[in-house]
Amino acid sequence: MDIKDLSKVQKDREAKLEKLRAGGFNYPNDFEKKYEISHLINKFGNLSKEDLEKENVDACNAGRIVLKREMGKVVFMTIEDFSGRIQAYFSKNNLEERLEEIKDFDLGDIIGIEGVLFRTKTDELTIEVKDFKLLTKSLNPMPEKYAGLTDIETIYRQRYVDLMSNKDSREVFVKRNKIIQSIRKNLEEAGYLEVETPMMHPIPGGANAKPFKTHHNALDKELFLRIAPELYLKRLLVGGFEKVFEINRNFRNEGLSTIHNPEFTMLEFYEAYGTLKKTTQLVQKLVQDSIKAVNDSLTITYEEKELDLKNNFDVKSLKDLVKDELKVDLDTEEQIFNTAKSNGLKIKKDWGWGKVLLELFEEHVEKKLWKPTFVKDYPYEVSPLSRRKDSDKNYTDRIELFIAGREFANFFCELNDPTDQEERFTQQVKQKDSGDEEAMLYDDDYINALKHGMPPAMGVGLGIDRLVMLATNKSSIRDVVLFPTLK
């Protein structure tokens, strides 16, 4: 529909609204909807014509008009609510002169109807309308009946129109809710307590990312939208809570892409006295149960390729993955730097061997990890909050989960040595001073908390948006976020 035609439709509808207002219409709010449409379909949809007549089923529903056919002294409409669609039959025999009102109703209008269920000659379950009330007049037309909403920009910028006209889009967000319910159920059954921590932080911390800044007028103080809840959740471990989780919104002032949105949903959970092995098993269960919550099988299709999640996920070291991919030895710092140079990696002057090794992994390995794979043993240089391995102080007890070439989870044995944490914060501050906008700042209060004693613990961050993308076979994060940030 071009702009000229759209303008005419809108003016016609505005004229109808003026006529309705003159007759007393004022967007009423006194209609009581007694049933979801799905209730009628599920409970009575299998009854025969004769049985429906015997039951004399009362139907009192409300919804949006999505189809309309006028046939002389009768009008057929399809009414849709969140749960489904049903046909409504309006006749002059039942409504007399009020049938003329129906003829002015448009697709997109919301009406309430009362009547009884019956089957038409074509055996379609239908409400024979005895009374009706217009509840909302739609001034803008719905998308085309068959094509639906196809413009990607409009889908993301006007999600309400997309949801109104596209059942599949609505279903994605129903599935998102089921996935979050599955995660919450698993953690609560495992004895975790759900908590809430601040979204405005005096010091950005818990992850390497560029924060959003804001200003608190009453305090005349600069604050930062949280980039991660980690340091607050670990303060709770110091305070005596041993198993906590938060399904939280994080904010990172970074670029937009199909897998990055400036605000996103994350699960973080912490367990005092947890172990890497136990936590790895729990993360795998959370992912598998999330997939099962919205799919019939753990063998799914993602981006037109089969993905099997039913077996135990692989566990491999980061260094070994790089060695196997590039067919090189990486046993010394010199070998790591030489490998980086021979593969064209641009090395910044403040990078140590650990950062270089991580860059090699991200450049040459990460996107090839299609099967679910736990990647372990990250260099301590790129793991400022992780505990060092007892067997090799150059690496940490940290693991990341990769599926279909993307990171889904990051977890590690938490660093609870305040002296070691102070040193790492100091290193981060130096990186910040040298121009790294994503480096952390020194958090005195967190160090003070550690000095009171934090028990050994495991901490996990799991990306909810990416998990929903995987479970619903979506390639863009914008498809699983109701109102994504756009340029």
C-alpha positions in Angstrom: 0.0 0.0 0.0 1.5 3.3 -1.1 1.5 6.5 1.1 -1.5 8.0 -0.9 -3.6 4.9 -0.4 -2.6 4.6 3.2 -3.6 8.2 3.9 -7.1 7.6 2.3 -7.6 4.5 4.5 -6.6 6.4 7.6 -9.0 9.3 6.8 -11.8 6.9 6.1 -11.3 5.2 9.5 -11.0 8.6 11.3 -14.4 9.5 9.7 -15.9 6.3 11.1 -14.5 7.1 14.5 -16.0 10.5 14.5 -19.4 8.9 13.6 -19.0 6.4 16.4 -18.1 9.2 18.9 -21.2 11.1 17.9 -23.2 7.9 18.8 -21.6 7.7 22.2 -18.6 5.5 21.6 -15.7 6.2 24.0 -13.4 3.2 23.9 -15.4 1.3 26.5 -13.7 -0.8 29.3 -16.7 -2.6 30.7 -16.7 -5.8 28.6 -15.8 -8.9 30.6 -14.0 -11.5 28.5 -14.9 -14.9 30.0 -12.8 -17.3 27.9 -9.7 -17.5 25.8 -10.4 -18.6 22.3 -8.2 -21.6 22.8 -10.4 -22.7 25.7 -13.4 -23.1 23.4 -11.4 -24.8 20.7 -9.7 -27.3 23.1 -12.8 -28.1 25.1 -15.4 -28.2 22.4 -13.5 -28.3 19.1 -14.1 -32.1 18.7 -17.8 -32.1 19.3 -20.2 -32.8 16.5 -22.8 -30.4 15.3 -25.5 -32.3 17.2 -23.5 -32.5 20.4 -22.8 -28.7 20.2 -26.5 -28.1 19.9 -27.2 -30.2 23.0 -24.4 -28.5 25.0 -25.6 -25.0 24.1 -22.1 -23.7 24.8 -22.0 -20.1 25.9 -19.2 -18.1 24.3 -18.1 -14.7 25.6 -14.9 -13.6 23.9 -13.0 -10.6 22.7 -10.3 -10.1 20.1 -9.0 -8.4 17.0 -10.8 -8.7 13.7 -8.4 -10.3 11.2 -10.7 -11.4 8.5 -14.2 -10.2 7.4 -16.7 -11.4 4.7 -20.0 -9.7 4.0 -22.7 -11.8 2.4 -26.0 -9.9 2.3 -27.8 -10.4 5.5 -24.9 -12.2 7.2 -21.3 -11.3 8.0 -18.5 -13.7 8.9 -15.5 -12.6 10.8 -12.4 -14.2 12.2 -11.5 -13.0 15.6 -8.1 -13.5 17.1 -6.8 -13.2 20.7 -3.4 -14.2 22.0 -4.4 -17.9 22.3 -5.9 -18.4 18.8 -8.5 -17.6 16.2 -12.2 -18.5 15.8 -14.9 -17.6 13.3 -17.8 -15.4 14.3 -21.2 -15.4 12.5 -23.3 -12.2 12.6 -26.8 -12.4 11.1 -29.8 -10.1 10.6 -32.0 -12.7 12.3 -30.1 -12.4 15.6 -29.0 -8.7 15.4 -31.7 -7.0 13.3 -30.7 -3.4 12.5 -27.5 -3.7 14.4 -26.0 -5.7 11.6 -25.5 -2.4 9.8 -23.0 -1.3 12.5 -20.9 -4.4 11.7 -20.4 -3.3 8.1 -18.4 -0.3 9.3 -16.0 -2.4 11.3 -12.5 -2.7 9.9 -9.7 -5.3 10.1 -7.7 -4.5 13.2 -10.7 -3.3 15.2 -11.2 -5.1 18.6 -14.6 -6.3 19.5 -16.3 -8.2 22.3 -18.9 -10.9 21.3 -21.4 -13.0 23.1 -23.2 -16.0 21.6 -23.3 -19.8 21.3 -21.0 -22.3 19.5 -22.2 -24.2 16.5 -20.8 -25.7 13.3 -21.3 -24.3 9.8 -22.2 -26.3 6.8 -18.5 -26.6 6.1 -18.1 -28.0 9.6 -16.1 -25.0 11.0 -16.4 -24.3 14.7 -18.1 -20.9 14.9 -19.7 -18.5 17.4 -23.2 -17.4 16.5 -23.2 -13.9 17.8 -26.2 -12.7 19.9 -24.6 -9.5 21.1 -21.5 -7.5 20.4 -19.6 -4.4 21.4 -16.9 -2.4 19.6 -14.1 -2.0 22.1 -11.3 -0.4 20.1 -11.3 1.4 16.7 -8.1 0.8 14.7 -7.1 3.9 12.7 -4.1 2.3 11.0 -4.6 -0.7 8.7 -3.2 -4.1 9.4 -0.5 -5.6 7.1 -1.6 -7.5 4.0 -3.6 -10.6 4.9 -1.3 -13.1 3.2 2.1 -11.4 2.9 2.0 -10.1 6.5 4.7 -7.8 7.7 7.8 -8.4 5.5 9.9 -5.2 5.9 12.7 -6.0 8.3 13.1 -2.4 9.5 9.3 -2.2 10.3 9.4 -5.6 12.1 12.0 -4.4 14.5 11.0 -0.7 14.8 7.2 -1.5 15.1 7.3 -4.8 16.9 3.6 -4.4 17.9 2.6 -4.6 14.2 4.8 -7.7 13.7 3.3 -9.4 16.7 -0.2 -8.4 15.7 0.1 -10.0 12.2 2.6 -12.8 12.7 1.9 -15.8 14.9 5.4 -17.2 14.4 6.9 -14.0 15.9 4.6 -14.2 18.9 5.6 -17.9 19.3 9.3 -17.0 19.5 8.7 -14.9 22.6 6.4 -17.5 24.2 9.4 -19.9 23.7 11.7 -17.4 25.2 9.6 -17.3 28.3 9.6 -21.2 28.5 13.4 -21.2 28.3 13.7 -18.7 31.2 11.2 -20.8 33.2 13.2 -23.9 32.5 16.4 -22.2 33.8 14.8 -20.8 36.8 13.2 -24.2 37.7 16.5 -26.0 37.4 18.3 -23.6 39.6 15.6 -23.4 42.3 15.5 -27.2 42.4 19.3 -27.2 42.8 18.9 -24.9 45.9 19.8 -21.6 44.4 18.2 -18.4 45.7 17.1 -15.8 43.1 18.3 -12.2 44.0 18.4 -8.7 42.6 21.5 -6.5 42.6 22.0 -2.9 41.5 21.7 -1.8 37.9 23.6 1.5 38.5 27.1 1.1 39.7 29.6 3.6 41.1 32.4 1.6 39.5 31.9 -0.5 36.3 33.1 -4.0 36.9 32.6 -7.7 36.6 33.6 -7.9 32.9 35.8 -6.2 30.3 33.4 -3.9 28.5 32.8 -0.2 27.8 30.0 1.1 30.1 27.2 3.5 29.6 27.5 6.6 31.9 24.7 8.4 33.7 24.5 11.1 36.3 22.7 11.1 39.6 21.5 14.6 40.2 20.8 14.4 43.9 24.2 12.9 44.7 25.9 14.9 41.9 27.7 11.7 41.1 28.6 9.8 37.9 27.2 6.3 37.8 27.4 3.5 35.3 24.8 1.1 34.0 25.9 -2.4 34.9 28.0 -4.4 32.5 27.7 -7.4 34.8 26.3 -8.2 38.3 29.3 -10.4 39.2 31.0 -8.3 41.9 27.7 -7.8 43.8 26.7 -11.4 43.6 30.1 -12.4 45.0 29.6 -9.9 47.8 26.6 -12.1 48.7 28.9 -15.1 49.0 31.0 -13.1 51.5 27.8 -12.3 53.4 26.8 -16.0 53.8 24.6 -16.9 50.9 26.0 -20.0 49.3 23.9 -20.4 46.1 22.6 -17.3 44.3 21.4 -16.4 40.8 20.1 -13.4 38.9 18.5 -13.2 35.5 19.6 -9.7 34.7 19.8 -7.0 32.1 23.3 -5.8 31.3 24.4 -2.8 29.3 27.5 -2.5 27.3 28.4 0.5 25.1 29.5 -1.5 22.2 28.7 -2.0 18.5 25.5 -3.5 17.1 25.5 -6.8 15.2 23.4 -9.9 14.7 24.8 -11.3 18.0 25.2 -8.0 20.0 22.6 -5.7 21.4 23.7 -2.9 23.8 21.3 -4.2 26.4 21.0 -7.9 26.8 19.8 -10.6 29.2 22.2 -12.7 31.1 22.0 -15.4 33.7 24.7 -15.3 36.4 24.8 -17.8 39.3 27.4 -18.5 42.0 27.9 -21.5 44.2 30.2 -21.6 47.3 32.3 -24.7 47.4 31.3 -25.6 43.9 33.7 -27.4 41.5 34.5 -27.1 37.8 33.2 -30.6 37.1 29.9 -30.1 38.9 29.4 -26.7 37.4 30.1 -28.0 33.9 27.5 -30.7 34.3 24.9 -28.1 35.5 25.6 -25.7 32.6 25.2 -28.6 30.2 21.9 -29.5 31.8 20.6 -25.9 31.7 21.4 -25.7 28.0 19.9 -29.1 27.1 16.7 -28.5 29.2 16.3 -25.1 27.5 16.4 -26.7 24.1 14.0 -29.5 25.2 11.6 -26.9 26.6 10.7 -25.7 23.1 11.8 -28.5 20.8 10.8 -32.2 20.5 14.4 -33.4 20.3 18.0 -32.4 21.3 18.9 -32.9 17.6 17.9 -29.6 16.1 18.5 -27.6 12.9 20.4 -24.3 13.3 21.1 -22.1 10.3 20.2 -25.0 7.9 22.7 -27.3 9.6 22.1 -30.2 12.0 23.2 -29.7 15.6 23.2 -32.6 18.1 23.1 -31.6 21.8 22.0 -34.9 23.3 25.5 -36.3 24.3 28.0 -34.9 26.8 29.7 -31.8 25.4 33.3 -32.0 24.4 36.0 -30.5 26.8 39.2 -29.2 25.3 41.9 -26.8 26.3 42.2 -23.4 24.5 45.9 -23.9 23.7 45.4 -27.4 22.3 42.6 -26.2 20.1 44.9 -23.5 18.6 47.8 -25.9 18.2 45.6 -28.5 16.4 44.1 -25.9 14.1 47.3 -24.1 13.1 49.5 -27.2 13.4 52.2 -25.5 15.5 53.9 -25.8 18.9 52.8 -23.2 21.5 54.9 -24.3 24.5 56.8 -21.0 24.9 56.0 -17.3 24.7 58.3 -17.0 21.7 56.4 -19.7 19.9 53.1 -18.0 20.6 54.3 -14.6 19.4 56.0 -16.1 16.3 52.8 -18.0 15.4 50.8 -14.7 15.8 53.2 -12.9 13.5 53.3 -15.7 10.8 49.4 -15.6 10.8 49.2 -11.8 10.3 47.9 -11.0 13.8 48.4 -7.3 14.6 49.8 -7.3 18.1 49.5 -4.2 20.4 52.5 -3.3 22.4 50.9 -3.9 25.8 49.7 -7.4 24.9 51.3 -10.3 26.8 51.4 -13.9 25.5 48.1 -14.7 27.1 46.2 -12.0 25.2 48.0 -13.1 21.9 47.0 -16.7 22.5 43.4 -15.6 23.0 43.4 -13.5 19.9 44.7 -16.6 17.9 41.9 -18.7 19.3 39.2 -16.1 18.5 40.6 -15.6 15.0 41.2 -19.1 13.9 39.2 -21.5 16.1 36.1 -20.0 17.7 33.9 -19.9 14.6 34.7 -23.6 13.8 33.4 -25.0 17.1 30.1 -26.2 15.8 29.6 -29.1 18.2 29.0 -28.0 21.8 32.5 -27.6 23.3 33.7 -26.6 26.7 37.0 -24.7 26.2 39.1 -24.7 29.3 42.4 -23.3 30.7 42.3 -19.6 29.8 45.5 -17.5 30.4 45.4 -15.6 33.6 46.2 -12.3 31.7 42.7 -12.4 30.1 40.9 -13.7 33.2 41.2 -10.9 35.8 38.6 -12.5 38.2 39.5 -16.2 37.8 41.6 -18.3 40.2 44.9 -19.5 38.8 45.3 -23.3 38.2 47.3 -25.1 40.9 49.1 -27.1 38.2 50.1 -24.1 36.1 49.9 -20.5 37.4 50.0 -19.1 33.9 46.5 -20.4 33.3 43.2 -20.2 35.2 40.4 -22.6 36.2 38.1 -21.0 33.6 35.8 -22.5 31.0 33.8 -21.1 28.1 31.0 -23.0 26.3 30.9 -22.6 22.5 28.1 -23.9 20.3 27.6 -23.2 16.5 30.7 -21.0 16.5 29.5 -18.7 19.3 30.2 -18.3 23.0 27.2 -19.1 25.2 28.7 -19.3 28.7 31.7 -18.3 30.7 32.5 -19.7 34.1 35.4 -20.2 36.5 36.7 -20.8 39.9 36.4 -17.4 41.5 39.5 -15.6 42.7 39.1 -15.2 46.4 42.6 -14.2 47.3 42.4 -10.4 48.0 46.1 -9.8 47.4 46.0 -11.5 44.0 42.8 -9.6 43.1 44.5 -6.3 44.1 47.4 -7.0 41.7 45.0 -7.9 38.9 42.9 -4.7 39.4 46.2 -2.7 39.3 47.0 -4.3 36.0 43.6 -3.5 34.7 44.0 0.1 35.7 47.3 0.3 33.8 45.5 -1.1 30.7 42.8 1.5 31.2 45.4 4.3 31.4 47.0 3.1 28.2 43.8 3.5 26.3 41.8 0.2 26.9 38.3 1.5 27.4 37.0 -2.0 28.3 39.5 -2.6 31.2 38.1 -2.7 34.7 38.6 0.0 37.4 39.9 -0.7 40.9 37.1 -1.5 43.2 38.1 -0.8 46.8 34.9 -2.0 48.4 35.1 -5.4 46.6 38.7 -5.8 47.8 37.4 -5.0 51.3 34.7 -7.6 50.9 37.3 -10.3 49.9 39.4 -9.4 53.0 36.5 -10.5 55.1 36.8 -13.9 53.5 34.9 -15.3 50.5 34.6 -19.1 50.3 35.9 -20.9 47.3 33.2 -20.7 44.7 32.2 -21.2 41.1 30.6 -18.5 39.1 28.7 -18.7 35.7 27.5 -16.3 33.1 25.1 -17.6 30.5 23.7 -15.6 27.6 19.9 -15.9 27.5 19.4 -14.1 24.2 21.9 -16.4 22.3 20.4 -19.5 23.9 16.9 -18.4 22.7 18.4 -17.8 19.2 19.8 -21.4 19.2 16.6 -23.0 20.5 14.4 -21.1 18.0 16.7 -21.2 15.0 17.2 -17.5 14.7 20.4 -15.9 13.3 19.9 -12.4 14.6 19.6 -11.3 18.2 17.0 -8.8 17.0 14.6 -11.7 16.3 14.6 -12.7 20.0 14.6 -9.3 21.6 11.1 -7.6 21.6 12.4 -4.1 21.1 16.1 -4.2 19.9 18.3 -1.2 19.7 18.6 0.1 16.1 20.6 2.7 14.3 
